[in-house]
Amino acid sequence: MASSGAAEKPKFHEGTLKPYPHEEHGRPGDTGRAKDPVKFLLASEQRARERQVAYETVRLLREDVIECYRREGVNHYDNCQVETQKFYDVIKQKDMGQLHPNWKKTAKFDVY
């Protein structure tokens, strides 16, 4: 039976994505009030989707590393460097490469 090559496709998106639009809260004295509640809700949902994409990307890359280690055995130090480096590069990024909008106050959201 011939292989269709379907299993050889890349497992994560290599292109560029735009950050989600973000809606800040209203005036400084209004705690808990957004300027536009619909935009605020849409931005929150988009942030949750992008967080899930980041988690799944890390999970898929981790599976690639595990598969390579099992396939190569004791030679994994030499033969799995590409997979390991790709996994390391993603997990070392802030929030695992998740896209963020341009915050007005970056120090408020920068936890690293």
DSSP file (Angstrom, degrees, kcal/mol; ACC not computed):
  #  RESIDUE AA STRUCTURE BP1 BP2  ACC     N-H-->O    O-->H-N    N-H-->O    O-->H-N    TCO  KAPPA ALPHA  PHI   PSI    X-CA   Y-CA   Z-CA
    1    1 A M              0   0    0      0, 0.0     2,-0.2     0, 0.0     0, 0.0   0.000 360.0 360.0 360.0 127.4    0.0    0.0    0.0
    2    2 A A        -     0   0    0      1,-0.1     2,-0.3     2,-0.0     0, 0.0  -0.471 360.0-116.4 -80.1 146.2    1.5    3.3   -1.1
    3    3 A S        -     0   0    0     -2,-0.2    -1,-0.1     1,-0.1     0, 0.0  -0.640  12.6-155.1 -81.9 135.6    1.9    6.2    1.4
    4    4 A S        -     0   0    0     -2,-0.3    -1,-0.1     1,-0.0    -2,-0.0   0.606  33.6-125.4 -84.9 -12.3   -0.2    9.3    0.6
    5    5 A G  S >  S+     0   0    0      1,-0.0     3,-1.2     4,-0.0     4,-0.2   0.588  71.1 130.3  79.5  10.0    2.2   11.6    2.5
    6    6 A A  G >   +     0   0    0      1,-0.3     3,-0.9     2,-0.2    -1,-0.0   0.818  68.2  56.3 -66.7 -29.7   -0.6   13.0    4.6
    7    7 A A  G 3  S+     0   0    0      1,-0.2    -1,-0.3     0, 0.0    -2,-0.0   0.588  95.9  67.7 -78.3  -8.4    1.3   12.3    7.8
    8    8 A E  G <  S+     0   0    0     -3,-1.2    -1,-0.2     2,-0.0    -2,-0.2   0.442  71.9 113.4 -92.3   0.0    4.2   14.4    6.6
    9    9 A K  S <  S-     0   0    0     -3,-0.9    -4,-0.0    -4,-0.2    -3,-0.0  -0.397  80.0 -94.8 -70.9 148.5    2.4   17.8    6.6
   10   10 A P        -     0   0    0      0, 0.0    -1,-0.1     0, 0.0    -2,-0.0  -0.327  27.7-142.6 -62.8 147.8    3.7   20.4    9.1
   11   11 A K  S    S+     0   0    0     -3,-0.1     2,-0.3     2,-0.1    49,-0.1   0.524  75.2  41.0 -94.5  -6.3    1.7   20.4   12.4
   12   12 A F  S    S-     0   0    0     48,-0.1     2,-0.3    49,-0.0    -1,-0.0  -0.972  91.4 -89.8-142.9 160.8    1.6   24.1   13.1
   13   13 A H        -     0   0    0     -2,-0.3    -2,-0.1     1,-0.1    44,-0.0  -0.465  28.8-174.3 -72.8 125.9    1.2   27.3   11.2
   14   14 A E        +     0   0    0     -2,-0.3    -1,-0.1     2,-0.1     0, 0.0   0.477  57.2  89.8 -97.1  -4.7    4.4   28.8    9.8
   15   15 A G  S    S-     0   0    0      1,-0.1     2,-0.4     0, 0.0    -2,-0.0   0.073  83.8 -89.2 -80.8-167.7    2.9   32.0    8.5
   16   16 A T        -     0   0    0      0, 0.0     2,-0.3     0, 0.0    -1,-0.1  -0.886  35.6-162.5-109.5 140.4    2.3   35.4   10.2
   17   17 A L        -     0   0    0     -2,-0.4     0, 0.0     0, 0.0     0, 0.0  -0.866  17.9-122.9-117.7 152.3   -0.8   36.2   12.2
   18   18 A K        -     0   0    0     -2,-0.3    81,-0.1     1,-0.1     2,-0.0  -0.738  33.5-108.1 -91.9 143.1   -2.1   39.6   13.2
   19   19 A P        -     0   0    0      0, 0.0    83,-0.1     0, 0.0    -1,-0.1  -0.342  41.2 -99.7 -65.8 152.7   -2.7   40.3   16.9
   20   20 A Y        -     0   0    0      1,-0.1     2,-0.2    79,-0.1    23,-0.1  -0.354  40.2-101.1 -69.8 151.1   -6.3   40.5   18.1
   21   21 A P        -     0   0    0      0, 0.0     2,-0.4     0, 0.0    25,-0.1  -0.506  39.8-151.4 -71.4 143.6   -7.9   43.9   18.5
   22   22 A H        -     0   0    0     -2,-0.2     2,-0.6    80,-0.1    18,-0.1  -0.943   8.9-152.9-122.5 139.8   -8.1   44.9   22.1
   23   23 A E        -     0   0    0     -2,-0.4     3,-0.1    16,-0.2     2,-0.0  -0.947  16.9-147.8-112.9 117.3  -10.6   47.1   23.9
   24   24 A E        -     0   0    0     -2,-0.6    11,-1.2     1,-0.1    12,-0.3  -0.306  29.5 -91.2 -75.3 163.7   -9.3   48.9   26.9
   25   25 A H  B     -A   34   0A   0      9,-0.2     9,-0.3     1,-0.1    -1,-0.1  -0.280  48.8-103.8 -66.8 164.1  -11.5   49.7   29.9
   26   26 A G  S    S-     0   0    0      7,-3.1    -1,-0.1     4,-0.2     9,-0.1   0.542  74.2 -13.5 -67.9-142.0  -13.2   53.1   29.9
   27   27 A R  S >  S-     0   0    0      1,-0.1     3,-1.4     7,-0.1     6,-0.2  -0.187  72.8-107.7 -61.5 154.4  -12.2   56.2   31.9
   28   28 A P  T 3  S+     0   0    0      0, 0.0    -1,-0.1     0, 0.0    -2,-0.1   0.806 119.0  52.2 -55.9 -32.0   -9.7   55.7   34.7
   29   29 A G  T 3  S+     0   0    0      1,-0.1     2,-1.2     2,-0.1    -2,-0.1   0.691  90.9  84.8 -78.6 -17.8  -12.4   56.2   37.4
   30   30 A D    X   -     0   0    0     -3,-1.4     3,-0.8     3,-0.1     2,-0.4  -0.709  66.4-165.7 -88.6  96.2  -14.8   53.6   35.8
   31   31 A T  T 3  S+     0   0    0     -2,-1.2     3,-0.1     1,-0.2    -2,-0.1  -0.684  72.7   7.9 -83.1 131.0  -13.6   50.2   37.2
   32   32 A G  T 3  S+     0   0    0     -2,-0.4     2,-0.5     1,-0.2    -1,-0.2   0.497 100.1 116.5  83.1   3.5  -15.0   47.3   35.4
   33   33 A R    <   -     0   0    0     -3,-0.8    -7,-3.1    -6,-0.2     2,-0.3  -0.910  49.0-155.5-110.2 130.7  -16.6   49.3   32.6
   34   34 A A  B     -A   25   0A   0     -2,-0.5    -9,-0.2    -9,-0.3    -7,-0.1  -0.684  22.8-126.9 -97.3 154.8  -15.5   48.9   29.0
   35   35 A K  S    S+     0   0    0    -11,-1.2    -1,-0.1     1,-0.3   -10,-0.1   0.942 106.6  14.8 -63.0 -46.9  -15.9   51.6   26.3
   36   36 A D  S  > S-     0   0    0    -12,-0.3     4,-2.2     1,-0.1    -1,-0.3  -0.915  71.3-163.4-130.4 103.8  -17.6   49.1   24.0
   37   37 A P  H  > S+     0   0    0      0, 0.0     4,-2.2     0, 0.0     5,-0.2   0.820  89.6  54.7 -59.6 -33.1  -18.7   45.9   25.8
   38   38 A V  H  > S+     0   0    0      2,-0.2     4,-2.4     1,-0.2     5,-0.2   0.940 110.3  44.9 -67.2 -46.0  -19.2   43.9   22.6
   39   39 A K  H  > S+     0   0    0      1,-0.2     4,-2.5     2,-0.2   -16,-0.2   0.883 112.2  53.4 -63.4 -38.2  -15.6   44.6   21.5
   40   40 A F  H  X S+     0   0    0     -4,-2.2     4,-2.0     2,-0.2    -1,-0.2   0.911 110.4  46.4 -63.6 -42.4  -14.3   43.8   24.9
   41   41 A L  H  X S+     0   0    0     -4,-2.2     4,-2.3     2,-0.2    -2,-0.2   0.912 112.5  50.0 -66.2 -43.0  -16.1   40.4   24.9
   42   42 A L  H  X S+     0   0    0     -4,-2.4     4,-2.3     1,-0.2    -2,-0.2   0.891 110.6  50.1 -62.6 -39.6  -14.8   39.6   21.4
   43   43 A A  H  X S+     0   0    0     -4,-2.5     4,-2.3     2,-0.2    -1,-0.2   0.891 109.9  50.8 -66.0 -38.8  -11.3   40.5   22.4
   44   44 A S  H  X S+     0   0    0     -4,-2.0     4,-1.9     2,-0.2    -2,-0.2   0.907 111.4  47.8 -64.8 -41.5  -11.6   38.2   25.5
   45   45 A E  H  X S+     0   0    0     -4,-2.3     4,-2.2     2,-0.2    -2,-0.2   0.903 111.8  49.7 -66.3 -40.6  -12.8   35.4   23.3
   46   46 A Q  H  X S+     0   0    0     -4,-2.3     4,-2.5     1,-0.2    -2,-0.2   0.892 108.6  53.2 -65.3 -38.6  -10.0   35.9   20.8
   47   47 A R  H  X S+     0   0    0     -4,-2.3     4,-1.9     1,-0.2    -1,-0.2   0.897 109.3  49.2 -61.8 -40.6   -7.4   35.9   23.6
   48   48 A A  H  X S+     0   0    0     -4,-1.9     4,-2.0     2,-0.2    -2,-0.2   0.893 110.8  50.1 -66.5 -40.1   -8.8   32.6   24.9
   49   49 A R  H  X S+     0   0    0     -4,-2.2     4,-2.2     1,-0.2    -2,-0.2   0.922 111.2  48.1 -64.1 -43.2   -8.6   31.1   21.4
   50   50 A E  H  X S+     0   0    0     -4,-2.5     4,-2.1     1,-0.2    -1,-0.2   0.852 108.9  53.9 -68.6 -32.7   -5.1   32.2   20.8
   51   51 A R  H  X S+     0   0    0     -4,-1.9     4,-2.2    -5,-0.2    -1,-0.2   0.912 109.2  48.9 -64.1 -41.8   -4.0   30.8   24.2
   52   52 A Q  H  X S+     0   0    0     -4,-2.0     4,-2.5     2,-0.2    -2,-0.2   0.893 109.3  52.0 -65.4 -39.7   -5.5   27.5   23.2
   53   53 A V  H  X S+     0   0    0     -4,-2.2     4,-2.3     2,-0.2    -1,-0.2   0.910 109.2  50.7 -62.0 -41.7   -3.6   27.5   19.9
   54   54 A A  H  X S+     0   0    0     -4,-2.1     4,-2.0     2,-0.2    -2,-0.2   0.914 111.0  48.2 -62.9 -42.8   -0.4   28.2   21.7
   55   55 A Y  H  X S+     0   0    0     -4,-2.2     4,-2.2     1,-0.2    -2,-0.2   0.917 112.5  48.0 -63.3 -43.2   -1.0   25.3   24.1
   56   56 A E  H  X S+     0   0    0     -4,-2.5     4,-2.5     2,-0.2    -1,-0.2   0.861 108.4  54.7 -68.4 -34.9   -1.8   22.9   21.2
   57   57 A T  H  X S+     0   0    0     -4,-2.3     4,-2.3     2,-0.2    -1,-0.2   0.929 110.2  46.5 -62.1 -44.5    1.3   24.0   19.3
   58   58 A V  H  X S+     0   0    0     -4,-2.0     4,-2.3     1,-0.2    -2,-0.2   0.897 111.3  52.3 -64.1 -40.2    3.5   23.2   22.3
   59   59 A R  H  X S+     0   0    0     -4,-2.2     4,-2.1     2,-0.2    -2,-0.2   0.923 110.7  47.1 -62.8 -44.0    1.7   19.9   22.7
   60   60 A L  H  X S+     0   0    0     -4,-2.5     4,-1.9     2,-0.2    -2,-0.2   0.903 112.7  48.8 -65.8 -41.5    2.3   18.9   19.1
   61   61 A L  H  X S+     0   0    0     -4,-2.3     4,-2.0     1,-0.2    -1,-0.2   0.883 109.8  52.6 -65.8 -36.8    5.9   19.9   19.2
   62   62 A R  H  X S+     0   0    0     -4,-2.3     4,-2.5     1,-0.2    -2,-0.2   0.900 107.0  52.4 -64.4 -40.2    6.4   17.9   22.4
   63   63 A E  H  X S+     0   0    0     -4,-2.1     4,-2.6     1,-0.2    -1,-0.2   0.880 107.0  53.5 -62.6 -37.5    4.9   14.9   20.7
   64   64 A D  H  X S+     0   0    0     -4,-1.9     4,-2.3     2,-0.2    -2,-0.2   0.913 109.8  47.6 -62.2 -42.7    7.4   15.3   17.9
   65   65 A V  H  X S+     0   0    0     -4,-2.0     4,-2.6     2,-0.2    -2,-0.2   0.926 113.1  47.6 -64.6 -44.8   10.3   15.3   20.3
   66   66 A I  H  X S+     0   0    0     -4,-2.5     4,-2.3     1,-0.2    -2,-0.2   0.919 112.1  49.9 -62.6 -43.8    9.0   12.3   22.1
   67   67 A E  H  X S+     0   0    0     -4,-2.6     4,-2.3     1,-0.2    -1,-0.2   0.903 111.7  48.5 -61.4 -41.9    8.4   10.4   18.9
   68   68 A C  H  X S+     0   0    0     -4,-2.3     4,-2.8     2,-0.2     5,-0.3   0.917 110.1  51.4 -65.6 -43.2   12.0   11.3   17.7
   69   69 A Y  H  X S+     0   0    0     -4,-2.6     4,-1.7     1,-0.2    -2,-0.2   0.909 113.2  45.2 -60.1 -41.9   13.5   10.1   21.0
   70   70 A R  H  < S+     0   0    0     -4,-2.3    -1,-0.2     1,-0.2    -2,-0.2   0.890 115.5  47.1 -68.9 -38.9   11.7    6.8   20.8
   71   71 A R  H  < S+     0   0    0     -4,-2.3    -2,-0.2    -5,-0.2    -1,-0.2   0.896 118.6  39.0 -69.6 -40.9   12.6    6.3   17.1
   72   72 A E  H >< S-     0   0    0     -4,-2.8     3,-1.7     1,-0.2    -2,-0.2   0.699  84.0-174.2 -88.5 -21.0   16.3    7.2   17.5
   73   73 A G  G >< S-     0   0    0     -4,-1.7     3,-1.4    -5,-0.3    -1,-0.2  -0.423  71.2  -0.2  66.1-129.4   17.0    5.5   20.8
   74   74 A V  G >  S+     0   0    0      1,-0.3     3,-0.5    -2,-0.2    -1,-0.3   0.650 129.5  64.8 -71.6 -13.5   20.5    6.2   22.2
   75   75 A N  G X>  +     0   0    0     -3,-1.7     4,-2.3     1,-0.2     3,-1.0   0.288  67.6 106.2 -89.3  10.3   21.3    8.4   19.1
   76   76 A H  H <>  +     0   0    0     -3,-1.4     4,-1.5     1,-0.3    -1,-0.2   0.760  67.9  66.8 -65.3 -23.2   18.7   11.0   20.0
   77   77 A Y  H <4 S+     0   0    0     -3,-0.5    -1,-0.3     1,-0.2    -2,-0.1   0.888 114.8  28.2 -62.4 -37.5   21.4   13.4   21.1
   78   78 A D  H <4 S+     0   0    0     -3,-1.0     3,-0.5     1,-0.1    -2,-0.2   0.839 126.4  42.2 -90.2 -37.0   22.6   13.7   17.5
   79   79 A N  H  < S+     0   0    0     -4,-2.3    -3,-0.2     1,-0.2     4,-0.2   0.540 110.4  50.8 -96.4  -8.3   19.4   13.0   15.5
   80   80 A C  S  X S+     0   0    0     -4,-1.5     4,-2.3    -5,-0.2     5,-0.2   0.128  71.0 109.4-115.9  20.8   16.7   14.9   17.3
   81   81 A Q  H  > S+     0   0    0     -3,-0.5     4,-2.5     1,-0.2     5,-0.2   0.873  77.5  52.6 -65.8 -36.8   18.4   18.4   17.6
   82   82 A V  H  > S+     0   0    0      2,-0.2     4,-2.2     1,-0.2    -1,-0.2   0.945 113.0  42.8 -65.4 -48.2   16.0   20.0   15.1
   83   83 A E  H  > S+     0   0    0      1,-0.2     4,-2.2     2,-0.2   -18,-0.2   0.911 116.3  48.6 -63.9 -42.9   12.9   18.9   16.8
   84   84 A T  H  X S+     0   0    0     -4,-2.3     4,-2.6     1,-0.2    -2,-0.2   0.904 111.4  49.2 -65.7 -41.3   14.3   19.7   20.3
   85   85 A Q  H  X S+     0   0    0     -4,-2.5     4,-2.6     2,-0.2    -1,-0.2   0.894 110.5  50.3 -65.8 -39.4   15.4   23.2   19.2
   86   86 A K  H  X S+     0   0    0     -4,-2.2     4,-1.6     2,-0.2    -1,-0.2   0.918 113.0  46.7 -64.0 -42.7   12.0   24.0   17.6
   87   87 A F  H  X S+     0   0    0     -4,-2.2     4,-2.2     2,-0.2    -2,-0.2   0.922 113.4  48.8 -63.2 -45.4   10.3   22.9   20.9
   88   88 A Y  H  X S+     0   0    0     -4,-2.6     4,-1.7     1,-0.2    -2,-0.2   0.899 108.0  54.1 -62.9 -42.3   12.7   24.9   23.0
   89   89 A D  H  X S+     0   0    0     -4,-2.6     4,-0.5     1,-0.2    -1,-0.2   0.873 111.4  45.5 -61.6 -37.7   12.3   28.0   20.9
   90   90 A V  H >< S+     0   0    0     -4,-1.6     3,-0.8     1,-0.2    -2,-0.2   0.918 113.1  47.1 -73.6 -43.5    8.6   28.0   21.3
   91   91 A I  H 3< S+     0   0    0     -4,-2.2     5,-0.3     1,-0.2    -1,-0.2   0.735 107.0  58.2 -75.0 -19.1    8.4   27.3   25.0
   92   92 A K  H 3< S+     0   0    0     -4,-1.7    -1,-0.2    -5,-0.2    -2,-0.2   0.671  87.7  95.3 -80.9 -16.7   11.0   30.0   25.8
   93   93 A Q  S X< S-     0   0    0     -3,-0.8     3,-1.9    -4,-0.5     2,-0.2  -0.377  95.5 -89.0 -71.1 152.8    8.9   32.7   24.2
   94   94 A K  G >  S-     0   0    0      1,-0.3     3,-1.3     2,-0.2     4,-0.4  -0.453 112.8  -2.7 -62.4 129.5    6.6   34.8   26.4
   95   95 A D  G >  S-     0   0    0      1,-0.3     3,-1.4    -2,-0.2    -1,-0.3   0.789 125.6 -72.5  54.4  32.0    3.3   33.0   26.7
   96   96 A M  G <  S-     0   0    0     -3,-1.9    -1,-0.3     1,-0.3    -2,-0.2   0.828  94.6 -50.9  56.9  36.8    4.6   30.3   24.3
   97   97 A G  G <  S+     0   0    0     -3,-1.3    -1,-0.3     1,-0.2    -2,-0.2   0.573  89.3 161.9  82.5   9.3    4.4   32.7   21.3
   98   98 A Q    <   -     0   0    0     -3,-1.4    -1,-0.2    -4,-0.4     2,-0.2  -0.390  41.6-114.6 -64.0 137.6    0.8   33.8   21.9
   99   99 A L        -     0   0    0    -81,-0.1   -79,-0.1    -2,-0.1    -1,-0.1  -0.468  33.1-168.3 -74.5 144.2    0.0   37.0   20.0
  100  100 A H        -     0   0    0     -2,-0.2   -78,-0.1   -81,-0.1     2,-0.0  -0.954  18.2-119.8-130.3 151.3   -0.8   40.1   22.1
  101  101 A P        -     0   0    0      0, 0.0     2,-1.2     0, 0.0   -81,-0.1  -0.193  45.4 -83.9 -76.2 177.8   -2.3   43.4   21.1
  102  102 A N        -     0   0    0    -83,-0.1   -80,-0.1   -80,-0.1     2,-0.1  -0.755  52.7-152.5 -84.8 100.1   -0.6   46.7   21.6
  103  103 A W        -     0   0    0     -2,-1.2     3,-0.3     1,-0.1     4,-0.1  -0.420  15.0-139.1 -73.0 148.1   -1.4   47.4   25.3
  104  104 A K  S    S+     0   0    0      1,-0.3     2,-0.6    -2,-0.1    -1,-0.1   0.900 102.8  32.7 -70.9 -41.3   -1.6   51.1   26.4
  105  105 A K  S >> S+     0   0    0      1,-0.1     3,-0.7     2,-0.0     4,-0.6  -0.852  71.0 177.0-116.8  93.6    0.2   50.1   29.7
  106  106 A T  H >> S+     0   0    0     -2,-0.6     4,-1.2    -3,-0.3     3,-0.8   0.825  75.6  63.7 -68.6 -31.2    2.6   47.3   28.9
  107  107 A A  H 34 S+     0   0    0      1,-0.2    -1,-0.2     2,-0.2     3,-0.1   0.815  96.3  60.1 -63.9 -28.0    4.0   47.1   32.4
  108  108 A K  H <4 S+     0   0    0     -3,-0.7    -1,-0.2     1,-0.2    -2,-0.2   0.833 115.8  31.5 -67.1 -32.8    0.5   46.1   33.7
  109  109 A F  H << S+     0   0    0     -3,-0.8     2,-1.0    -4,-0.6    -1,-0.2   0.459  94.6  96.2-107.4  -2.8    0.4   43.0   31.5
  110  110 A D     <  +     0   0    0     -4,-1.2    -1,-0.1     1,-0.2    -4,-0.0  -0.777  39.8 166.3 -92.5 102.5    4.1   42.0   31.3
  111  111 A V              0   0    0     -2,-1.0    -1,-0.2     1,-0.2    -4,-0.0   0.519 360.0 360.0 -95.2  -6.2    4.6   39.4   34.0
  112  112 A Y              0   0    0      0, 0.0    -1,-0.2     0, 0.0    -2,-0.1   0.415 360.0 360.0-104.1 360.0    8.1   38.2   32.9
